[in-house]
Amino acid sequence: MAWKKKYRCGTCGYECDDYEGRGLFRQEIIAVNCPDCHSIQHIVVGGIIGDVAPSFSSAVGRLCLNCGSGAISQWDRHTCPKCGGRMAFTGEQEFWT
C-alpha cells in the first residue's frame, strides 16, 4: 500500500505528486527530475512487472516520459524542477493501491 502526496514550490507554485510505499503488485513508483523539460515524472520500478521485464527492475537506463531525455535522476523531494526553489509537502495526501 502507498500514499500519494502533493508537493508545491514556494517560489513559482509548481506542483507535483509523489508516491511513498509499494503498490498492489509490489511495484514502487519513483519520482524523477528531468533537467531538459524541467518536470517531475514518475516511473514504475520492480514488483511483478520487474520480474517479467528486467528493464523495469531498476531506474537505470530509463527515459523521461515527457520528453524522452536520458538525463533523469531521482528527485530529492525538495528542489523545484522549474525554478530551483524549495518544494514542500502541502499536507494533502491520499491512500493509493
C-alpha positions as CSV (number, residue, x, y, z in Angstrom):
1,M,0.0,0.0,0.0
2,A,1.1,3.5,-0.7
3,W,0.4,7.2,-0.2
4,K,0.1,9.8,-2.9
5,K,1.4,13.1,-1.5
6,K,1.3,16.6,-3.1
7,Y,4.3,18.9,-3.2
8,R,4.3,22.6,-4.2
9,C,7.1,25.1,-4.9
10,G,7.1,28.1,-2.6
11,T,8.7,30.3,-5.3
12,C,6.9,29.5,-8.6
13,G,3.9,27.4,-7.5
14,Y,4.9,24.3,-9.5
15,E,3.0,21.2,-8.1
16,C,3.6,17.5,-8.4
17,D,2.6,14.3,-6.7
18,D,4.9,11.8,-5.1
19,Y,4.3,8.2,-4.1
20,E,5.6,6.5,-0.9
21,G,5.3,2.8,-0.4
22,R,4.6,-0.1,-2.7
23,G,1.6,-0.8,-5.0
24,L,-0.6,-3.8,-5.1
25,F,1.8,-5.7,-7.3
26,R,4.9,-4.8,-5.1
27,Q,6.0,-2.1,-7.6
28,E,7.4,1.2,-6.5
29,I,6.7,4.5,-8.3
30,I,9.8,6.7,-8.3
31,A,9.7,10.4,-8.9
32,V,12.4,11.5,-11.3
33,N,13.6,15.0,-12.1
34,C,14.2,15.9,-15.8
35,P,16.6,18.8,-16.3
36,D,15.7,19.0,-20.0
37,C,11.9,19.6,-19.8
38,H,12.0,20.9,-16.2
39,S,9.4,18.5,-14.8
40,I,8.9,15.7,-12.3
41,Q,7.9,12.4,-13.9
42,H,7.1,9.0,-12.4
43,I,8.5,5.7,-13.4
44,V,7.4,2.2,-12.2
45,V,10.2,0.1,-10.8
46,G,10.2,-3.5,-9.6
47,G,7.4,-5.7,-8.4
48,I,5.8,-8.2,-10.7
49,I,6.4,-6.2,-13.8
50,G,10.1,-6.0,-12.9
51,D,10.2,-9.8,-12.6
52,V,8.7,-10.2,-16.1
53,A,10.5,-7.3,-17.8
54,P,14.1,-6.9,-16.5
55,S,14.3,-3.3,-17.9
56,F,11.7,-2.3,-15.3
57,S,13.6,-3.8,-12.3
58,S,15.6,-0.5,-11.8
59,A,15.6,3.1,-12.8
60,V,19.0,2.7,-14.7
61,G,18.7,3.4,-18.4
62,R,15.1,4.8,-18.2
63,L,13.9,7.9,-20.1
64,C,11.8,10.9,-19.2
65,L,8.2,10.1,-20.0
66,N,7.6,13.7,-21.1
67,C,10.5,14.4,-23.5
68,G,12.5,11.2,-23.8
69,S,15.6,12.6,-22.2
70,G,18.1,10.1,-20.7
71,A,19.3,12.8,-18.2
72,I,16.8,12.0,-15.5
73,S,17.7,11.5,-11.9
74,Q,15.8,10.6,-8.8
75,W,14.0,13.6,-7.4
76,D,15.2,14.7,-3.9
77,R,11.7,15.8,-2.8
78,H,13.0,19.4,-2.2
79,T,14.2,21.0,-5.4
80,C,11.7,22.5,-7.9
81,P,12.5,21.4,-11.4
82,K,11.1,24.6,-12.9
83,C,12.9,27.3,-10.9
84,G,15.3,25.6,-8.5
85,G,13.2,26.8,-5.5
86,R,12.2,24.8,-2.5
87,M,9.3,22.4,-2.7
88,A,7.4,21.3,0.4
89,F,4.8,18.8,1.2
90,T,1.4,20.5,1.2
91,G,-0.2,18.2,3.7
92,E,-2.5,16.8,1.0
93,Q,-2.3,13.0,0.7
94,E,-4.5,10.1,-0.2
95,F,-4.3,6.4,0.1
96,W,-3.3,4.6,-3.1
97,T,-3.2,1.0,-4.0
